[in-house]
């Protein structure tokens, strides 16, 4: 099942039904008076935010979405039936951009008209037209036989781009085959595809790490980046947008390096860091970041320590975490550190 995080839609809410001009005509009631009913309201196009959706794939097969119009009013004060609302479900983290007719992308620097983040929030994207009034509404003491009714209102419409940016507290970045999928599968309920070749993960994965009474930690596994990703190479910046909302980055680096056909850890770190710095839409390189060497179970400890020292020098830090997503080495401590970065515990009054 493919992952879709951008869809273009054209929506049209239903028009309101027209009011009716009618007069009551029954035996023995020669002066029945006006009895034209109101038209029904047009259906609206609504956006429902739900955690039951994880992408926008279900909306990608159609471009046009149209709600039903309201029925016209009838005699004997019969009101027209209102059109049903059309509800489009989206996952939390969906942005809505208004487009001009014929436009497929928002203008550079354009702000979204709505940022949908809360589960079960409902946003009216296009409001249905109001139903017209029948002539029964216009009867007065001075005008007892009005021959006027109003037309139904026109439903709103427009062209919109829906863009999904996953909502996660921690974003995992790293070169392909750095072990990101294995890590998120170990610590959370996510079940990503895991295999020993690059670009195993082709879509972002969300995982929830239970922290007991302290709540949960939401982690996003971002598909492997390569040099030039910020310019569209490889998987490109297709999924870098999903890192924009994260509070903390976990940078996983494969410690095995040349012994297993990969780059030196320091070179791998530099490649990803350069792409984060070049990504134009957010200052990702300035985000709080934890650096961890993964797959430490595969090498002698002396070699792991040597590469950890070289990585510290390259990154300008005092320490890098040494973990194994396969064996679980160092994983629990790393999760605790991430949780403290996301939700630092407040100091007690007696603490300095």
Phi and psi restraints in degrees (value plus and minus 20) as a CYANA .aco file:
   2 UNK   PHI     -96.9   -56.9
   2 UNK   PSI     132.0   172.0
   3 UNK   PHI    -119.3   -79.3
   3 UNK   PSI     107.6   147.6
   4 UNK   PHI    -143.3  -103.3
   4 UNK   PSI     104.2   144.2
   5 UNK   PHI    -140.0  -100.0
   5 UNK   PSI     -12.4    27.6
   6 UNK   PHI    -165.1  -125.1
   6 UNK   PSI     107.8   147.8
   7 UNK   PHI    -158.6  -118.6
   7 UNK   PSI     126.9   166.9
   8 UNK   PHI    -125.4   -85.4
   8 UNK   PSI     110.1   150.1
   9 UNK   PHI    -153.5  -113.5
   9 UNK   PSI     125.9   165.9
  10 UNK   PHI    -135.3   -95.3
  10 UNK   PSI     105.6   145.6
  11 UNK   PHI    -140.6  -100.6
  11 UNK   PSI     129.0   169.0
  12 UNK   PHI    -163.3  -123.3
  12 UNK   PSI      94.3   134.3
  13 UNK   PHI     -93.1   -53.1
  13 UNK   PSI     139.0   179.0
  14 UNK   PHI     -92.4   -52.4
  14 UNK   PSI     129.1   169.1
  15 UNK   PHI     -99.0   -59.0
  15 UNK   PSI     133.6   173.6
  16 UNK   PHI     -96.4   -56.4
  16 UNK   PSI     127.7   167.7
  17 UNK   PHI     -93.0   -53.0
  17 UNK   PSI     132.8   172.8
  18 UNK   PHI     -97.5   -57.5
  18 UNK   PSI     127.8   167.8
  19 UNK   PHI     -92.4   -52.4
  19 UNK   PSI     139.2   179.2
  20 UNK   PHI    -129.7   -89.7
  20 UNK   PSI     120.0   160.0
  21 UNK   PHI    -120.3   -80.3
  21 UNK   PSI      95.2   135.2
  22 UNK   PHI    -172.8  -132.8
  22 UNK   PSI     131.3   171.3
  23 UNK   PHI    -147.3  -107.3
  23 UNK   PSI     119.1   159.1
  24 UNK   PHI     -87.0   -47.0
  24 UNK   PSI     103.9   143.9
  25 UNK   PHI    -147.3  -107.3
  25 UNK   PSI      79.4   119.4
  26 UNK   PHI    -155.9  -115.9
  26 UNK   PSI     132.9   172.9
  27 UNK   PHI     -79.4   -39.4
  27 UNK   PSI     120.8   160.8
  28 UNK   PHI      47.7    87.7
  28 UNK   PSI     -11.3    28.7
  29 UNK   PHI    -152.2  -112.2
  29 UNK   PSI      49.3    89.3
  30 UNK   PHI     -86.9   -46.9
  30 UNK   PSI     -42.2    -2.2
  31 UNK   PHI    -135.1   -95.1
  31 UNK   PSI      33.2    73.2
  32 UNK   PHI     -85.8   -45.8
  32 UNK   PSI     -48.7    -8.7
  33 UNK   PHI      65.0   105.0
  33 UNK   PSI     158.9   198.9
  34 UNK   PHI     -89.2   -49.2
  34 UNK   PSI     117.1   157.1
  35 UNK   PHI    -159.5  -119.5
  35 UNK   PSI       7.2    47.2
  36 UNK   PHI     -91.9   -51.9
  36 UNK   PSI     111.0   151.0
  37 UNK   PHI    -108.5   -68.5
  37 UNK   PSI     146.6   186.6
  38 UNK   PHI    -100.4   -60.4
  38 UNK   PSI     133.1   173.1
  39 UNK   PHI     -98.0   -58.0
  39 UNK   PSI     136.6   176.6
  40 UNK   PHI     -98.9   -58.9
  40 UNK   PSI     133.0   173.0
  41 UNK   PHI     -93.2   -53.2
  41 UNK   PSI     128.4   168.4
  42 UNK   PHI     -96.4   -56.4
  42 UNK   PSI     131.4   171.4
  43 UNK   PHI     -90.0   -50.0
  43 UNK   PSI     125.5   165.5
  44 UNK   PHI    -117.0   -77.0
  44 UNK   PSI     139.2   179.2
  45 UNK   PHI    -117.8   -77.8
  45 UNK   PSI      98.2   138.2
  46 UNK   PHI    -139.1   -99.1
  46 UNK   PSI     128.0   168.0
  47 UNK   PHI    -127.6   -87.6
  47 UNK   PSI     103.5   143.5
  48 UNK   PHI    -129.8   -89.8
  48 UNK   PSI     104.1   144.1
  49 UNK   PHI    -106.9   -66.9
  49 UNK   PSI     104.3   144.3
  50 UNK   PHI    -163.3  -123.3
  50 UNK   PSI     119.3   159.3
  51 UNK   PHI     -94.7   -54.7
  51 UNK   PSI     -25.4    14.6
  52 UNK   PHI     -93.8   -53.8
  52 UNK   PSI     -33.7     6.3
  53 UNK   PHI    -127.1   -87.1
  53 UNK   PSI     117.9   157.9
  54 UNK   PHI    -134.5   -94.5
  54 UNK   PSI     -30.0    10.0
  55 UNK   PHI    -172.4  -132.4
  55 UNK   PSI    -196.4  -156.4
  56 UNK   PHI    -123.6   -83.6
  56 UNK   PSI      -1.6    38.4
  57 UNK   PHI     -78.4   -38.4
  57 UNK   PSI     -57.3   -17.3
  58 UNK   PHI     -88.4   -48.4
  58 UNK   PSI     -35.2     4.8
  59 UNK   PHI    -119.1   -79.1
  59 UNK   PSI     -27.2    12.8
  60 UNK   PHI     -97.4   -57.4
  60 UNK   PSI     -36.1     3.9
  61 UNK   PHI    -101.9   -61.9
  61 UNK   PSI     -30.7     9.3
  62 UNK   PHI    -149.6  -109.6
  62 UNK   PSI     128.7   168.7
  63 UNK   PHI    -121.9   -81.9
  63 UNK   PSI     -60.4   -20.4
  64 UNK   PHI    -121.8   -81.8
  64 UNK   PSI     111.7   151.7
  65 UNK   PHI    -147.8  -107.8
  65 UNK   PSI     102.4   142.4
  66 UNK   PHI    -150.3  -110.3
  66 UNK   PSI     109.1   149.1
  67 UNK   PHI    -106.5   -66.5
  67 UNK   PSI     139.4   179.4
  68 UNK   PHI     -95.1   -55.1
  68 UNK   PSI     121.2   161.2
  69 UNK   PHI     -99.2   -59.2
  69 UNK   PSI     138.8   178.8
  70 UNK   PHI     -97.2   -57.2
  70 UNK   PSI     132.5   172.5
  71 UNK   PHI    -100.0   -60.0
  71 UNK   PSI     135.4   175.4
  72 UNK   PHI     -90.2   -50.2
  72 UNK   PSI     133.8   173.8
  73 UNK   PHI     -90.6   -50.6
  73 UNK   PSI     144.8   184.8
  74 UNK   PHI    -151.1  -111.1
  74 UNK   PSI    -199.8  -159.8
  75 UNK   PHI     -89.6   -49.6
  75 UNK   PSI     151.8   191.8
  76 UNK   PHI      37.8    77.8
  76 UNK   PSI      14.2    54.2
  77 UNK   PHI      38.8    78.8
  77 UNK   PSI       8.6    48.6
  78 UNK   PHI     -97.7   -57.7
  78 UNK   PSI      99.7   139.7
  79 UNK   PHI    -101.3   -61.3
  79 UNK   PSI     123.7   163.7
  80 UNK   PHI     -90.7   -50.7
  80 UNK   PSI     130.8   170.8
  81 UNK   PHI     -91.8   -51.8
  81 UNK   PSI     115.6   155.6
  82 UNK   PHI     -95.4   -55.4
  82 UNK   PSI     127.0   167.0
  83 UNK   PHI     -92.7   -52.7
  83 UNK   PSI     125.0   165.0
  84 UNK   PHI     -93.9   -53.9
  84 UNK   PSI     123.7   163.7
  85 UNK   PHI     -89.6   -49.6
  85 UNK   PSI     127.5   167.5
  86 UNK   PHI    -125.1   -85.1
  86 UNK   PSI      99.7   139.7
  87 UNK   PHI    -127.7   -87.7
  87 UNK   PSI     103.7   143.7
  88 UNK   PHI    -125.6   -85.6
  88 UNK   PSI     103.5   143.5
  89 UNK   PHI    -110.2   -70.2
  89 UNK   PSI     117.7   157.7
  90 UNK   PHI    -157.0  -117.0
  90 UNK   PSI     135.2   175.2
  91 UNK   PHI     -99.5   -59.5
  91 UNK   PSI     138.2   178.2
  92 UNK   PHI     -78.1   -38.1
  92 UNK   PSI     122.1   162.1
  93 UNK   PHI      81.2   121.2
  93 UNK   PSI     -14.0    26.0
  94 UNK   PHI    -104.5   -64.5
  94 UNK   PSI     111.9   151.9
  95 UNK   PHI    -124.2   -84.2
  95 UNK   PSI     124.8   164.8
  96 UNK   PHI    -137.4   -97.4
  96 UNK   PSI     102.2   142.2
  97 UNK   PHI    -132.6   -92.6
  97 UNK   PSI     111.7   151.7
  98 UNK   PHI    -103.4   -63.4
  98 UNK   PSI     114.9   154.9
  99 UNK   PHI    -137.6   -97.6
  99 UNK   PSI     135.0   175.0
 100 UNK   PHI     -99.4   -59.4
 100 UNK   PSI     138.7   178.7
 101 UNK   PHI     -74.8   -34.8
 101 UNK   PSI     109.3   149.3
 102 UNK   PHI      63.5   103.5
 102 UNK   PSI     -27.1    12.9
 103 UNK   PHI    -106.7   -66.7
 103 UNK   PSI     115.9   155.9
 104 UNK   PHI    -126.0   -86.0
 104 UNK   PSI     -36.5     3.5
 105 UNK   PHI    -151.6  -111.6
 105 UNK   PSI     125.0   165.0
 106 UNK   PHI     -88.4   -48.4
 106 UNK   PSI     133.9   173.9
 107 UNK   PHI     -82.4   -42.4
 107 UNK   PSI     131.6   171.6
 108 UNK   PHI     -79.5   -39.5
 108 UNK   PSI     109.4   149.4
 109 UNK   PHI      63.7   103.7
 109 UNK   PSI     -18.2    21.8
 110 UNK   PHI     -86.2   -46.2
 110 UNK   PSI     119.8   159.8
 111 UNK   PHI    -112.2   -72.2
 111 UNK   PSI     124.7   164.7
 112 UNK   PHI     -86.9   -46.9
 112 UNK   PSI     127.7   167.7
 113 UNK   PHI     -97.3   -57.3
 113 UNK   PSI     -40.3    -0.3
 114 UNK   PHI    -176.2  -136.2
 114 UNK   PSI     119.0   159.0
 115 UNK   PHI    -137.5   -97.5
 115 UNK   PSI      87.3   127.3
 116 UNK   PHI    -116.3   -76.3
 116 UNK   PSI      90.4   130.4
 117 UNK   PHI    -143.5  -103.5
 117 UNK   PSI     -41.0    -1.0
 118 UNK   PHI    -117.1   -77.1
 118 UNK   PSI     111.2   151.2
 119 UNK   PHI     -79.2   -39.2
 119 UNK   PSI     114.7   154.7
 120 UNK   PHI      51.9    91.9
 120 UNK   PSI     -10.8    29.2
 121 UNK   PHI     -91.3   -51.3
 121 UNK   PSI     119.6   159.6
 122 UNK   PHI    -136.1   -96.1
 122 UNK   PSI     107.5   147.5
 123 UNK   PHI    -139.2   -99.2
 123 UNK   PSI     108.8   148.8
 124 UNK   PHI    -104.0   -64.0
 124 UNK   PSI      90.4   130.4
 125 UNK   PHI    -101.6   -61.6
 125 UNK   PSI     -59.7   -19.7
 126 UNK   PHI    -163.9  -123.9
 126 UNK   PSI     102.3   142.3
 127 UNK   PHI    -108.9   -68.9
 127 UNK   PSI     116.2   156.2
 128 UNK   PHI     -88.2   -48.2
 128 UNK   PSI     133.2   173.2
 129 UNK   PHI     -89.7   -49.7
 129 UNK   PSI     128.2   168.2
 130 UNK   PHI     -97.8   -57.8
 130 UNK   PSI     122.9   162.9
 131 UNK   PHI     -88.2   -48.2
 131 UNK   PSI     125.0   165.0
 132 UNK   PHI     -93.7   -53.7
 132 UNK   PSI     140.9   180.9
 133 UNK   PHI    -113.7   -73.7
 133 UNK   PSI     116.4   156.4
 134 UNK   PHI     -99.1   -59.1
 134 UNK   PSI     147.3   187.3
 135 UNK   PHI     -88.8   -48.8
 135 UNK   PSI     -35.5     4.5
 136 UNK   PHI     -81.5   -41.5
 136 UNK   PSI     -48.4    -8.4
 137 UNK   PHI     -92.5   -52.5
 137 UNK   PSI     -39.6     0.4
 138 UNK   PHI    -119.3   -79.3
 138 UNK   PSI     -17.0    23.0
 139 UNK   PHI     -90.9   -50.9
 139 UNK   PSI     111.0   151.0
 140 UNK   PHI    -155.1  -115.1
 140 UNK   PSI     155.2   195.2
 141 UNK   PHI     -83.6   -43.6
 141 UNK   PSI     -51.1   -11.1
 142 UNK   PHI    -111.2   -71.2
 142 UNK   PSI     -38.3     1.7
 143 UNK   PHI    -153.4  -113.4
 143 UNK   PSI      63.7   103.7
 144 UNK   PHI    -106.4   -66.4
 144 UNK   PSI     -26.2    13.8
 145 UNK   PHI    -155.5  -115.5
 145 UNK   PSI      42.3    82.3
 146 UNK   PHI     -86.6   -46.6
 146 UNK   PSI     119.2   159.2
 147 UNK   PHI    -134.0   -94.0
 147 UNK   PSI      22.3    62.3
 148 UNK   PHI    -152.7  -112.7
 148 UNK   PSI     123.3   163.3
 149 UNK   PHI    -163.3  -123.3
 149 UNK   PSI     143.3   183.3
 150 UNK   PHI    -128.6   -88.6
 150 UNK   PSI     131.9   171.9
 151 UNK   PHI     -98.8   -58.8
 151 UNK   PSI     136.8   176.8
 152 UNK   PHI     -91.4   -51.4
 152 UNK   PSI     132.4   172.4
 153 UNK   PHI     -96.4   -56.4
 153 UNK   PSI     138.0   178.0
 154 UNK   PHI    -104.2   -64.2
 154 UNK   PSI     113.4   153.4
 155 UNK   PHI     -90.7   -50.7
 155 UNK   PSI     127.3   167.3
 156 UNK   PHI     -90.8   -50.8
 156 UNK   PSI     139.4   179.4
 157 UNK   PHI    -176.5  -136.5
 157 UNK   PSI     152.8   192.8
 158 UNK   PHI     150.4   190.4
 158 UNK   PSI     157.4   197.4
 159 UNK   PHI    -137.0   -97.0
 159 UNK   PSI     110.0   150.0
 160 UNK   PHI    -157.4  -117.4
 160 UNK   PSI     128.6   168.6
 161 UNK   PHI    -127.3   -87.3
 161 UNK   PSI     103.8   143.8
 162 UNK   PHI    -120.3   -80.3
 162 UNK   PSI     104.9   144.9
 163 UNK   PHI    -148.5  -108.5
 163 UNK   PSI     109.1   149.1
 164 UNK   PHI    -118.4   -78.4
 164 UNK   PSI     109.2   149.2
 165 UNK   PHI    -144.0  -104.0
 165 UNK   PSI      91.5   131.5
 166 UNK   PHI     -76.1   -36.1
 166 UNK   PSI     123.7   163.7
 167 UNK   PHI    -119.9   -79.9
 167 UNK   PSI      87.2   127.2
 168 UNK   PHI    -162.5  -122.5
 168 UNK   PSI     131.2   171.2
 169 UNK   PHI    -102.9   -62.9
 169 UNK   PSI     -51.3   -11.3
 170 UNK   PHI    -145.5  -105.5
 170 UNK   PSI     111.1   151.1
 171 UNK   PHI    -131.4   -91.4
 171 UNK   PSI     108.6   148.6
 172 UNK   PHI    -115.4   -75.4
 172 UNK   PSI     102.8   142.8
 173 UNK   PHI    -142.4  -102.4
 173 UNK   PSI     140.1   180.1
 174 UNK   PHI     140.9   180.9
 174 UNK   PSI     147.4   187.4
 175 UNK   PHI     -86.0   -46.0
 175 UNK   PSI     140.5   180.5
 176 UNK   PHI     -74.9   -34.9
 176 UNK   PSI     122.5   162.5
 177 UNK   PHI      50.6    90.6
 177 UNK   PSI       2.6    42.6
 178 UNK   PHI    -101.2   -61.2
 178 UNK   PSI     -27.8    12.2
 179 UNK   PHI      76.8   116.8
 179 UNK   PSI       0.5    40.5
 180 UNK   PHI     -85.8   -45.8
 180 UNK   PSI     -63.3   -23.3
 181 UNK   PHI     -85.4   -45.4
 181 UNK   PSI     -60.3   -20.3
 182 UNK   PHI     -83.1   -43.1
 182 UNK   PSI     -59.6   -19.6
 183 UNK   PHI     -83.4   -43.4
 183 UNK   PSI     -70.1   -30.1
 184 UNK   PHI     -88.5   -48.5
 184 UNK   PSI     -49.3    -9.3
 185 UNK   PHI     -89.5   -49.5
 185 UNK   PSI     -53.4   -13.4
 186 UNK   PHI     -91.9   -51.9
 186 UNK   PSI     -61.0   -21.0
 187 UNK   PHI    -114.5   -74.5
 187 UNK   PSI     -30.7     9.3
 188 UNK   PHI    -157.0  -117.0
 188 UNK   PSI    -192.4  -152.4
 189 UNK   PHI    -109.6   -69.6
 189 UNK   PSI     -16.2    23.8
 190 UNK   PHI     -92.2   -52.2
 190 UNK   PSI     130.3   170.3
 191 UNK   PHI    -149.7  -109.7
 191 UNK   PSI      48.3    88.3
 192 UNK   PHI     -94.4   -54.4
 192 UNK   PSI     142.7   182.7
 193 UNK   PHI     -92.4   -52.4
 193 UNK   PSI     111.4   151.4
 194 UNK   PHI    -145.0  -105.0
 194 UNK   PSI     106.8   146.8
 195 UNK   PHI    -176.4  -136.4
 195 UNK   PSI     141.6   181.6
 196 UNK   PHI    -111.3   -71.3
 196 UNK   PSI      37.4    77.4
 197 UNK   PHI    -174.7  -134.7
 197 UNK   PSI     136.2   176.2
 198 UNK   PHI     -85.1   -45.1
 198 UNK   PSI     137.0   177.0
 199 UNK   PHI      37.9    77.9
 199 UNK   PSI      15.0    55.0
 200 UNK   PHI     -81.2   -41.2
 200 UNK   PSI     -62.9   -22.9
 201 UNK   PHI    -109.6   -69.6
 201 UNK   PSI      97.7   137.7
 202 UNK   PHI    -129.5   -89.5
 202 UNK   PSI     -24.6    15.4
 203 UNK   PHI    -157.8  -117.8
 203 UNK   PSI     130.5   170.5
 204 UNK   PHI     -84.7   -44.7
 204 UNK   PSI     127.1   167.1
 205 UNK   PHI    -143.1  -103.1
 205 UNK   PSI     118.5   158.5
 206 UNK   PHI    -125.0   -85.0
 206 UNK   PSI     115.7   155.7
 207 UNK   PHI    -151.3  -111.3
 207 UNK   PSI     124.7   164.7
 208 UNK   PHI    -131.3   -91.3
 208 UNK   PSI     101.0   141.0
 209 UNK   PHI    -120.6   -80.6
 209 UNK   PSI      93.2   133.2
 210 UNK   PHI     -90.4   -50.4
 210 UNK   PSI     112.2   152.2
 211 UNK   PHI    -133.6   -93.6
 211 UNK   PSI       2.5    42.5
 212 UNK   PHI      50.6    90.6
 212 UNK   PSI    -155.7  -115.7
 213 UNK   PHI     -87.7   -47.7
 213 UNK   PSI     -36.0     4.0
 214 UNK   PHI    -103.4   -63.4
 214 UNK   PSI     -21.8    18.2
 215 UNK   PHI      83.1   123.1
 215 UNK   PSI    -173.5  -133.5
 216 UNK   PHI    -142.7  -102.7
 216 UNK   PSI     138.8   178.8
 217 UNK   PHI    -139.3   -99.3
 217 UNK   PSI     100.6   140.6
 218 UNK   PHI    -116.6   -76.6
 218 UNK   PSI     105.1   145.1
 219 UNK   PHI    -140.5  -100.5
 219 UNK   PSI     117.8   157.8
 220 UNK   PHI    -132.0   -92.0
 220 UNK   PSI     105.7   145.7
 221 UNK   PHI    -111.9   -71.9
 221 UNK   PSI      89.7   129.7
 222 UNK   PHI    -111.7   -71.7
 222 UNK   PSI     110.5   150.5
 223 UNK   PHI     -72.0   -32.0
 223 UNK   PSI     127.4   167.4
 224 UNK   PHI     -73.9   -33.9
 224 UNK   PSI     114.3   154.3
 225 UNK   PHI    -118.9   -78.9
 225 UNK   PSI     140.4   180.4
 226 UNK   PHI    -153.3  -113.3
 226 UNK   PSI     153.4   193.4
 227 UNK   PHI     -82.5   -42.5
 227 UNK   PSI     110.2   150.2
 228 UNK   PHI      71.9   111.9
 228 UNK   PSI     -14.8    25.2
 229 UNK   PHI     -81.5   -41.5
 229 UNK   PSI     -56.8   -16.8
 230 UNK   PHI     -86.7   -46.7
 230 UNK   PSI     -35.4     4.6
 231 UNK   PHI    -123.5   -83.5
 231 UNK   PSI     -14.2    25.8
 232 UNK   PHI      82.9   122.9
 232 UNK   PSI     -12.9    27.1
 233 UNK   PHI    -103.0   -63.0
 233 UNK   PSI     135.8   175.8
 234 UNK   PHI      42.9    82.9
 234 UNK   PSI    -149.6  -109.6
 235 UNK   PHI     -96.1   -56.1
 235 UNK   PSI     -27.1    12.9
 236 UNK   PHI      44.8    84.8
 236 UNK   PSI    -179.0  -139.0
 237 UNK   PHI    -108.3   -68.3
 237 UNK   PSI      -1.1    38.9
 238 UNK   PHI     -71.6   -31.6
 238 UNK   PSI     -59.3   -19.3
 239 UNK   PHI    -136.1   -96.1
 239 UNK   PSI     -19.9    20.1
 240 UNK   PHI     -82.2   -42.2
 240 UNK   PSI     -46.0    -6.0
 241 UNK   PHI     -81.2   -41.2
 241 UNK   PSI     -45.6    -5.6
 242 UNK   PHI     -94.7   -54.7
 242 UNK   PSI     -31.4     8.6
 243 UNK   PHI    -106.9   -66.9
 243 UNK   PSI     -36.2     3.8
 244 UNK   PHI     -79.6   -39.6
 244 UNK   PSI     -55.3   -15.3
 245 UNK   PHI    -105.2   -65.2
 245 UNK   PSI     -31.6     8.4
 246 UNK   PHI     -90.9   -50.9
 246 UNK   PSI     129.4   169.4
 247 UNK   PHI    -108.9   -68.9
 247 UNK   PSI     -51.0   -11.0
 248 UNK   PHI    -156.9  -116.9
 248 UNK   PSI     124.7   164.7
 249 UNK   PHI    -127.9   -87.9
 249 UNK   PSI     115.4   155.4
 250 UNK   PHI    -127.1   -87.1
 250 UNK   PSI      91.6   131.6
 251 UNK   PHI    -118.1   -78.1
 251 UNK   PSI      87.3   127.3
 252 UNK   PHI    -112.6   -72.6
 252 UNK   PSI     111.9   151.9
 253 UNK   PHI    -144.2  -104.2
 253 UNK   PSI     112.0   152.0
 254 UNK   PHI     -94.4   -54.4
 254 UNK   PSI      97.0   137.0
 255 UNK   PHI     -96.8   -56.8
 255 UNK   PSI     -39.2     0.8
 256 UNK   PHI     -86.2   -46.2
 256 UNK   PSI     -53.1   -13.1
 257 UNK   PHI      37.0    77.0
 257 UNK   PSI    -159.8  -119.8
 258 UNK   PHI     -79.7   -39.7
 258 UNK   PSI     -48.2    -8.2
 259 UNK   PHI     -80.0   -40.0
 259 UNK   PSI     -46.5    -6.5
 260 UNK   PHI    -139.1   -99.1
 260 UNK   PSI       4.3    44.3
 261 UNK   PHI      63.4   103.4
 261 UNK   PSI      -8.2    31.8
 262 UNK   PHI    -127.5   -87.5
 262 UNK   PSI     159.4   199.4
 263 UNK   PHI    -100.4   -60.4
 263 UNK   PSI     145.5   185.5
 264 UNK   PHI     -80.6   -40.6
 264 UNK   PSI     122.5   162.5
 265 UNK   PHI     -73.8   -33.8
 265 UNK   PSI     -59.8   -19.8
 266 UNK   PHI     -83.4   -43.4
 266 UNK   PSI     -58.4   -18.4
 267 UNK   PHI     -88.8   -48.8
 267 UNK   PSI     -59.2   -19.2
 268 UNK   PHI     -83.1   -43.1
 268 UNK   PSI     -62.4   -22.4
 269 UNK   PHI     -81.5   -41.5
 269 UNK   PSI     -65.0   -25.0
 270 UNK   PHI     -83.0   -43.0
 270 UNK   PSI     -58.6   -18.6
 271 UNK   PHI     -80.5   -40.5
 271 UNK   PSI     -70.1   -30.1
 272 UNK   PHI     -87.3   -47.3
 272 UNK   PSI     -60.9   -20.9
 273 UNK   PHI     -82.4   -42.4
 273 UNK   PSI     -58.5   -18.5
 274 UNK   PHI     -83.2   -43.2
 274 UNK   PSI     -58.8   -18.8
 275 UNK   PHI     -89.4   -49.4
 275 UNK   PSI     -56.5   -16.5
 276 UNK   PHI     -84.8   -44.8
 276 UNK   PSI     -58.1   -18.1
 277 UNK   PHI     -89.4   -49.4
 277 UNK   PSI     -51.4   -11.4
 278 UNK   PHI    -106.8   -66.8
 278 UNK   PSI     -32.8     7.2
 279 UNK   PHI     -86.3   -46.3
 279 UNK   PSI     100.6   140.6
 280 UNK   PHI     -98.2   -58.2
 280 UNK   PSI     -39.1     0.9
 281 UNK   PHI    -110.9   -70.9
 281 UNK   PSI     -28.8    11.2
 282 UNK   PHI    -179.3  -139.3
 282 UNK   PSI     131.2   171.2
 283 UNK   PHI    -106.0   -66.0
 283 UNK   PSI      51.1    91.1
 284 UNK   PHI     -88.4   -48.4
 284 UNK   PSI     -53.6   -13.6
 285 UNK   PHI     -88.1   -48.1
 285 UNK   PSI     -37.2     2.8
 286 UNK   PHI    -112.8   -72.8
 286 UNK   PSI     -22.0    18.0
 287 UNK   PHI     -91.1   -51.1
 287 UNK   PSI     124.1   164.1
 288 UNK   PHI     -72.7   -32.7
 288 UNK   PSI     115.4   155.4
 289 UNK   PHI    -160.2  -120.2
 289 UNK   PSI     116.0   156.0
 290 UNK   PHI    -129.8   -89.8
 290 UNK   PSI     111.2   151.2
 291 UNK   PHI    -125.2   -85.2
 291 UNK   PSI     107.1   147.1
 292 UNK   PHI    -155.5  -115.5
 292 UNK   PSI     112.4   152.4
 293 UNK   PHI    -106.0   -66.0
 293 UNK   PSI     103.2   143.2
 294 UNK   PHI    -125.1   -85.1
 294 UNK   PSI     145.0   185.0
 295 UNK   PHI      47.6    87.6
 295 UNK   PSI      12.0    52.0
 296 UNK   PHI     -87.3   -47.3
 296 UNK   PSI     -36.1     3.9
 297 UNK   PHI     -91.0   -51.0
 297 UNK   PSI     -34.1     5.9
 298 UNK   PHI    -107.3   -67.3
 298 UNK   PSI     -31.9     8.1
 299 UNK   PHI    -147.3  -107.3
 299 UNK   PSI     142.0   182.0
 300 UNK   PHI     -83.3   -43.3
 300 UNK   PSI     127.0   167.0
 301 UNK   PHI     -80.5   -40.5
 301 UNK   PSI     -55.6   -15.6
 302 UNK   PHI     -81.7   -41.7
 302 UNK   PSI     -60.3   -20.3
 303 UNK   PHI     -91.2   -51.2
 303 UNK   PSI     -57.2   -17.2
 304 UNK   PHI     -80.6   -40.6
 304 UNK   PSI     -65.2   -25.2
 305 UNK   PHI     -83.6   -43.6
 305 UNK   PSI     -58.4   -18.4
 306 UNK   PHI     -83.2   -43.2
 306 UNK   PSI     -63.9   -23.9
 307 UNK   PHI     -93.7   -53.7
 307 UNK   PSI     -50.3   -10.3
 308 UNK   PHI     -84.5   -44.5
 308 UNK   PSI     -59.8   -19.8
 309 UNK   PHI     -85.1   -45.1
 309 UNK   PSI     -62.4   -22.4
 310 UNK   PHI     -84.4   -44.4
 310 UNK   PSI     -57.2   -17.2
 311 UNK   PHI     -89.6   -49.6
 311 UNK   PSI     -59.2   -19.2
 312 UNK   PHI     -78.7   -38.7
 312 UNK   PSI     -63.0   -23.0
 313 UNK   PHI     -84.2   -44.2
 313 UNK   PSI     -63.2   -23.2
 314 UNK   PHI     -85.5   -45.5
 314 UNK   PSI     -60.7   -20.7
 315 UNK   PHI    -106.3   -66.3
 315 UNK   PSI     -33.3     6.7
 316 UNK   PHI      50.8    90.8
 316 UNK   PSI      17.4    57.4
 317 UNK   PHI    -143.8  -103.8
 317 UNK   PSI     144.6   184.6
 318 UNK   PHI    -106.1   -66.1
 318 UNK   PSI     -42.3    -2.3
 319 UNK   PHI    -173.9  -133.9
 319 UNK   PSI     123.2   163.2
 320 UNK   PHI    -141.2  -101.2
 320 UNK   PSI     126.2   166.2
 321 UNK   PHI     -99.1   -59.1
 321 UNK   PSI     120.9   160.9
 322 UNK   PHI    -129.3   -89.3
 322 UNK   PSI      96.0   136.0
 323 UNK   PHI    -154.2  -114.2
 323 UNK   PSI     148.9   188.9
 324 UNK   PHI    -158.9  -118.9
 324 UNK   PSI      91.1   131.1
 325 UNK   PHI     -88.6   -48.6
 325 UNK   PSI     -41.6    -1.6
 326 UNK   PHI     -96.7   -56.7
 326 UNK   PSI     -71.6   -31.6
 327 UNK   PHI    -108.1   -68.1
 327 UNK   PSI     -40.0     0.0
 328 UNK   PHI      74.7   114.7
 328 UNK   PSI     -19.5    20.5
 329 UNK   PHI     -77.3   -37.3
 329 UNK   PSI     102.8   142.8
 330 UNK   PHI      52.8    92.8
 330 UNK   PSI     -20.2    19.8
 331 UNK   PHI     -91.2   -51.2
 331 UNK   PSI     -63.7   -23.7
 332 UNK   PHI     -82.2   -42.2
 332 UNK   PSI     -63.2   -23.2
 333 UNK   PHI     -84.3   -44.3
 333 UNK   PSI     -56.8   -16.8
 334 UNK   PHI     -85.2   -45.2
 334 UNK   PSI     -61.5   -21.5
 335 UNK   PHI     -82.8   -42.8
 335 UNK   PSI     -61.5   -21.5
 336 UNK   PHI     -81.8   -41.8
 336 UNK   PSI     -60.3   -20.3
 337 UNK   PHI     -86.3   -46.3
 337 UNK   PSI     -60.8   -20.8
 338 UNK   PHI     -83.3   -43.3
 338 UNK   PSI     -62.9   -22.9
 339 UNK   PHI     -82.6   -42.6
 339 UNK   PSI     -57.1   -17.1
 340 UNK   PHI     -90.6   -50.6
 340 UNK   PSI     -53.1   -13.1
 341 UNK   PHI     -88.2   -48.2
 341 UNK   PSI     -59.2   -19.2
 342 UNK   PHI     -93.9   -53.9
 342 UNK   PSI     -64.9   -24.9
 343 UNK   PHI    -149.7  -109.7
 343 UNK   PSI      58.6    98.6
 344 UNK   PHI     -82.4   -42.4
 344 UNK   PSI     116.0   156.0
 345 UNK   PHI     -92.5   -52.5
 345 UNK   PSI     114.3   154.3
 346 UNK   PHI     -87.5   -47.5
 346 UNK   PSI     126.6   166.6
 347 UNK   PHI     -89.0   -49.0
 347 UNK   PSI     123.9   163.9
 348 UNK   PHI    -100.1   -60.1
 348 UNK   PSI     134.0   174.0
 349 UNK   PHI     -77.6   -37.6
 349 UNK   PSI     -49.3    -9.3
 350 UNK   PHI    -107.1   -67.1
 350 UNK   PSI     -23.6    16.4
 351 UNK   PHI    -106.2   -66.2
 351 UNK   PSI     123.9   163.9
